[in-house]
Amino acid sequence: MDESIQSSWDKVSDRLGSWLDLLITNLPNAIIAILVFSLAFWISQRMKQWLSRPLSKFISQESIKNLISTVLSIIVVAMGLFLALGILNLDTVLKSLLAGAGVAGLAIGLALQGTLANTFSGIYLAVKDVMNIGDFVQTNGYSGTIEEINLRNVKLKEPDNNVVIIPNKLVVENPFKNFGLTKRIRTSIDCGVGYESDLAHVKEISVKSIAKHFPQKPGESVEFHYKEFGGSSIDFQIRFWVEAKAKLSLLEAKSEAIMVIKKLFDDNDINIPFPIRTLQMDSAIESSLIAQLKTKKSTSEIEN
């Protein structure tokens, strides 16, 4: 019994001794590995501060900047860990970690497929600068001002003050119209003048008045076209460029242009005819209505 205990103790002592020798032999590598990992960890902690200004030049959304900083920090820590394990000659552990990371990444990717699609779509919207906070957009059957763009969705506030939340994936995969991508928008108004009007004079004063109230930039012009002989007027369309980054601005410009044209025509005695409708009745019905009117008139005279 004593010999068995002594034998076991000798084996333990030999094992501890070999570990101590291994530790002393690899102590310099261990110190270097610890320093490398510590440096990588310190860099990862400063990553957000260092990247804040460069990322602000390309990305305005704070949530997107935080995501990119976090991802880069994780990459730096992972690289530090792999370097440290390589310095310690722990290749088997390194391969196991890489294999486990691949399997785990595949499983997580399949489980979070929709979430990742929205996340990468949000990054795309931020990097490409096709949609910014404050822009007026139309997408997926909704229109409104962008209130927020985060990693999951886009928040719109409609003109009636309702808030619509649309997943980033739907915004990227479907067509959308962004009124904020251009500062100049061309709008048009339709109107008509009486057949007795001097058409050349109407065109001249209309173009001058619109150009005065809505100055056109180089390469732009006020366009005036007569379209057709209408039922009660000669119809025309006038098109011009305005400063408008939102649909509301476009409506305001159009409303102002209508008031300008109306005042202009009033000042120059130009008639904007009312629509005329002609009613045709059967002769028998017409005779009956006339007889009824005469009867009512006679009754009224007798009573008076």
C-alpha positions as CSV (number, residue, x, y, z in Angstrom):
1,M,0.0,0.0,0.0
2,D,2.8,2.4,0.9
3,E,4.6,1.5,-2.2
4,S,1.5,2.4,-4.3
5,I,1.1,5.8,-2.6
6,Q,4.8,6.5,-3.1
7,S,4.5,5.6,-6.8
8,S,1.6,7.9,-7.3
9,W,3.3,10.7,-5.6
10,D,6.4,10.2,-7.7
11,K,4.3,10.5,-10.9
12,V,2.6,13.6,-9.6
13,S,5.9,15.1,-8.7
14,D,7.4,14.2,-12.1
15,R,4.4,15.8,-13.9
16,L,4.6,19.0,-11.8
17,G,8.3,19.2,-12.4
18,S,7.8,18.8,-16.1
19,W,5.2,21.6,-16.1
20,L,7.5,23.8,-14.1
21,D,10.3,23.2,-16.6
22,L,7.9,23.9,-19.4
23,L,6.7,27.1,-17.8
24,I,10.2,28.3,-17.2
25,T,11.2,27.5,-20.7
26,N,8.2,29.2,-22.3
27,L,8.1,32.1,-19.8
28,P,9.5,34.7,-22.3
29,N,7.0,33.5,-24.9
30,A,4.2,33.8,-22.3
31,I,5.2,37.3,-21.4
32,I,5.3,38.3,-25.1
33,A,1.9,36.7,-25.7
34,I,0.4,38.6,-22.7
35,L,1.9,41.9,-23.9
36,V,0.6,41.3,-27.5
37,F,-2.9,40.5,-26.2
38,S,-2.9,43.4,-23.8
39,L,-1.9,45.8,-26.6
40,A,-4.6,44.4,-28.9
41,F,-7.2,44.9,-26.1
42,W,-6.0,48.4,-25.4
43,I,-6.2,49.3,-29.1
44,S,-9.8,47.9,-29.3
45,Q,-10.8,50.1,-26.4
46,R,-9.5,53.2,-28.2
47,M,-11.0,52.2,-31.5
48,K,-14.3,54.1,-31.1
49,Q,-12.4,57.3,-30.2
50,W,-10.0,57.1,-33.1
51,L,-12.6,56.3,-35.7
52,S,-15.2,58.8,-34.6
53,R,-13.9,61.7,-36.8
54,P,-13.0,59.7,-40.0
55,L,-16.3,57.9,-39.9
56,S,-18.3,61.2,-39.4
57,K,-17.1,62.2,-42.9
58,F,-19.0,59.3,-44.5
59,I,-21.6,58.3,-42.0
60,S,-24.0,60.6,-40.1
61,Q,-26.0,57.9,-38.1
62,E,-24.5,57.4,-34.6
63,S,-25.8,53.8,-34.4
64,I,-24.0,52.8,-37.6
65,K,-20.7,54.4,-36.4
66,N,-21.0,52.5,-33.1
67,L,-21.6,49.2,-35.0
68,I,-18.5,49.7,-37.2
69,S,-16.4,50.6,-34.2
70,T,-17.6,47.6,-32.3
71,V,-16.9,45.2,-35.1
72,L,-13.4,46.5,-35.7
73,S,-12.7,46.3,-32.0
74,I,-13.8,42.6,-31.9
75,I,-11.5,41.9,-35.0
76,V,-8.6,43.5,-33.2
77,V,-9.1,41.5,-30.0
78,A,-9.5,38.3,-32.1
79,M,-6.3,39.0,-34.0
80,G,-4.5,39.6,-30.7
81,L,-5.7,36.3,-29.3
82,F,-4.7,34.4,-32.3
83,L,-1.2,36.0,-32.3
84,A,-0.8,35.2,-28.6
85,L,-1.8,31.6,-29.1
86,G,0.6,31.3,-32.0
87,I,3.5,32.7,-29.9
88,L,2.8,30.1,-27.2
89,N,2.9,27.4,-29.9
90,L,-0.7,26.4,-29.1
91,D,-1.6,25.6,-32.7
92,T,-4.0,22.8,-31.7
93,V,-6.0,25.3,-29.6
94,L,-5.9,27.9,-32.4
95,K,-7.3,25.4,-34.9
96,S,-10.0,24.4,-32.5
97,L,-11.0,28.0,-32.0
98,L,-11.1,28.7,-35.7
99,A,-13.2,25.6,-36.4
100,G,-15.6,26.4,-33.5
101,A,-15.8,30.0,-34.7
102,G,-16.7,28.9,-38.2
103,V,-19.5,26.5,-37.1
104,A,-20.8,29.1,-34.6
105,G,-20.8,31.8,-37.3
106,L,-22.7,29.6,-39.7
107,A,-25.3,28.7,-37.1
108,I,-25.7,32.4,-36.0
109,G,-26.0,33.5,-39.6
110,L,-28.8,31.1,-40.4
111,A,-30.7,31.9,-37.2
112,L,-30.3,35.7,-37.6
113,Q,-30.7,35.9,-41.4
114,G,-33.4,38.5,-41.4
115,T,-31.7,40.6,-38.6
116,L,-28.4,40.5,-40.4
117,A,-30.1,41.5,-43.7
118,N,-31.6,44.6,-42.0
119,T,-28.2,45.4,-40.3
120,F,-26.2,45.3,-43.6
121,S,-29.0,47.2,-45.3
122,G,-28.7,49.9,-42.7
123,I,-25.0,50.1,-43.2
124,Y,-25.5,50.4,-46.9
125,L,-28.0,53.2,-46.5
126,A,-25.5,55.1,-44.2
127,V,-22.4,54.5,-46.4
128,K,-24.0,55.3,-49.7
129,D,-25.6,58.5,-48.5
130,V,-28.8,57.9,-50.5
131,M,-31.1,58.7,-47.6
132,N,-30.4,61.0,-44.7
133,I,-32.3,62.3,-41.6
134,G,-34.6,65.2,-42.6
135,D,-35.1,64.0,-46.2
136,F,-38.6,63.6,-47.5
137,V,-39.0,60.2,-49.2
138,Q,-41.6,57.9,-50.7
139,T,-41.0,54.2,-50.2
140,N,-43.1,51.0,-49.8
141,G,-46.3,52.9,-50.2
142,Y,-45.5,55.5,-47.5
143,S,-44.2,59.0,-47.7
144,G,-42.8,61.3,-45.0
145,T,-39.7,62.9,-43.4
146,I,-37.0,60.6,-42.1
147,E,-36.7,60.8,-38.4
148,E,-34.2,58.1,-37.7
149,I,-32.1,55.5,-39.5
150,N,-30.7,52.7,-37.3
151,L,-29.4,49.1,-37.7
152,R,-32.9,47.6,-38.0
153,N,-35.3,50.1,-39.6
154,V,-36.0,53.5,-41.0
155,K,-38.5,55.7,-39.1
156,L,-40.7,58.0,-41.2
157,K,-43.0,60.7,-40.0
158,E,-45.9,61.2,-42.4
159,P,-47.5,64.6,-43.1
160,D,-50.4,63.7,-40.9
161,N,-47.9,63.2,-38.0
162,N,-48.2,59.4,-38.0
163,V,-44.9,57.5,-37.6
164,V,-44.1,54.6,-39.9
165,I,-41.3,52.1,-39.2
166,I,-40.0,50.3,-42.3
167,P,-37.3,47.5,-42.1
168,N,-34.1,48.5,-43.8
169,K,-34.2,45.4,-46.0
170,L,-37.5,46.5,-47.6
171,V,-36.1,50.0,-48.2
172,V,-33.0,48.7,-50.0
173,E,-34.8,46.1,-52.1
174,N,-37.7,48.3,-53.3
175,P,-37.6,51.5,-55.3
176,F,-37.9,54.7,-53.3
177,K,-38.0,58.4,-54.2
178,N,-35.9,60.8,-52.2
179,F,-36.8,64.5,-52.6
180,G,-33.6,65.4,-50.6
181,L,-31.2,64.1,-53.2
182,T,-31.6,67.2,-55.4
183,K,-32.1,70.9,-54.4
184,R,-34.0,71.8,-57.5
185,I,-37.3,70.3,-58.7
186,R,-39.3,71.2,-61.7
187,T,-43.0,71.6,-61.2
188,S,-45.9,72.6,-63.4
189,I,-49.4,74.2,-63.2
190,D,-52.2,73.9,-65.7
191,C,-54.7,76.7,-66.6
192,G,-56.8,78.0,-69.4
193,V,-57.7,81.4,-70.9
194,G,-60.7,82.5,-72.9
195,Y,-60.9,82.2,-76.7
196,E,-60.8,85.9,-77.0
197,S,-57.4,86.3,-75.4
198,D,-54.2,87.4,-77.1
199,L,-52.3,84.1,-76.8
200,A,-48.9,85.6,-77.5
201,H,-49.4,88.3,-74.8
202,V,-50.6,85.7,-72.3
203,K,-47.5,83.6,-72.9
204,E,-45.1,86.6,-72.6
205,I,-46.4,88.0,-69.4
206,S,-46.9,84.6,-67.8
207,V,-43.3,83.6,-68.4
208,K,-41.9,86.9,-67.2
209,S,-44.0,86.8,-64.0
210,I,-43.1,83.3,-63.1
211,A,-39.4,83.9,-63.8
212,K,-39.6,87.0,-61.6
213,H,-41.1,85.2,-58.6
214,F,-39.1,81.9,-59.1
215,P,-35.6,82.9,-60.4
216,Q,-34.2,80.2,-62.7
217,K,-30.6,79.2,-62.5
218,P,-28.2,78.7,-65.5
219,G,-29.4,75.9,-67.7
220,E,-33.0,76.3,-66.4
221,S,-35.9,78.1,-68.0
222,V,-39.6,78.7,-67.7
223,E,-41.5,76.6,-70.3
224,F,-44.9,77.7,-71.5
225,H,-47.0,75.4,-73.9
226,Y,-50.5,75.6,-75.1
227,K,-52.0,72.1,-74.9
228,E,-55.4,72.1,-76.6
229,F,-58.7,73.8,-77.4
230,G,-60.8,73.0,-74.4
231,G,-64.5,73.0,-74.0
232,S,-64.6,76.6,-72.6
233,S,-60.9,77.7,-72.8
234,I,-57.6,77.3,-74.5
235,D,-55.6,75.2,-72.0
236,F,-51.9,75.7,-71.3
237,Q,-49.2,74.4,-69.0
238,I,-46.3,76.3,-67.5
239,R,-43.3,74.5,-66.1
240,F,-40.5,76.0,-63.9
241,W,-37.8,75.1,-61.4
242,V,-38.0,75.7,-57.7
243,E,-36.0,75.2,-54.6
244,A,-37.6,72.2,-53.0
245,K,-36.2,69.3,-50.9
246,A,-39.5,68.2,-49.6
247,K,-42.9,67.5,-51.0
248,L,-44.4,70.2,-48.8
249,S,-42.0,72.8,-50.3
250,L,-43.1,71.7,-53.8
251,L,-46.8,72.2,-52.9
252,E,-46.1,75.6,-51.4
253,A,-44.3,76.7,-54.6
254,K,-47.1,75.4,-56.7
255,S,-49.7,77.2,-54.6
256,E,-47.7,80.5,-54.8
257,A,-47.4,80.2,-58.6
258,I,-51.2,79.8,-58.9
259,M,-51.8,82.9,-56.9
260,V,-49.2,84.8,-59.1
261,I,-50.9,83.7,-62.3
262,K,-54.4,84.6,-61.0
263,K,-53.4,88.1,-59.9
264,L,-51.5,88.6,-63.2
265,F,-54.6,87.7,-65.3
266,D,-56.8,89.9,-63.1
267,D,-54.5,92.9,-63.5
268,N,-54.4,92.4,-67.3
269,D,-58.2,91.6,-67.8
270,I,-57.4,88.1,-69.0
271,N,-60.4,85.8,-68.5
272,I,-60.1,82.4,-66.9
273,P,-63.4,80.9,-68.1
274,F,-65.7,78.8,-65.9
275,P,-66.4,75.4,-67.2
276,I,-69.6,75.5,-69.4
277,R,-72.0,72.6,-69.6
278,T,-74.9,72.4,-72.1
279,L,-78.0,70.4,-71.2
280,Q,-80.1,69.0,-74.0
281,M,-83.7,67.9,-73.2
282,D,-86.5,66.2,-75.1
283,S,-89.0,68.7,-76.6
284,A,-91.9,67.2,-74.6
285,I,-90.1,67.5,-71.3
286,E,-89.0,71.1,-72.2
287,S,-92.7,72.1,-73.0
288,S,-93.9,70.5,-69.8
289,L,-91.3,72.5,-67.7
290,I,-92.2,75.7,-69.5
291,A,-95.9,75.1,-68.8
292,Q,-95.2,74.5,-65.1
293,L,-93.2,77.7,-64.9
294,K,-96.0,79.7,-66.5
295,T,-98.6,78.2,-64.1
296,K,-96.4,79.0,-61.1
297,K,-96.0,82.6,-62.4
298,S,-99.8,83.0,-62.9
299,T,-100.5,81.7,-59.4
300,S,-98.0,84.0,-57.9
301,E,-99.5,87.1,-59.7
302,I,-103.0,86.2,-58.5
303,E,-101.9,85.8,-54.9
304,N,-100.2,89.2,-55.1
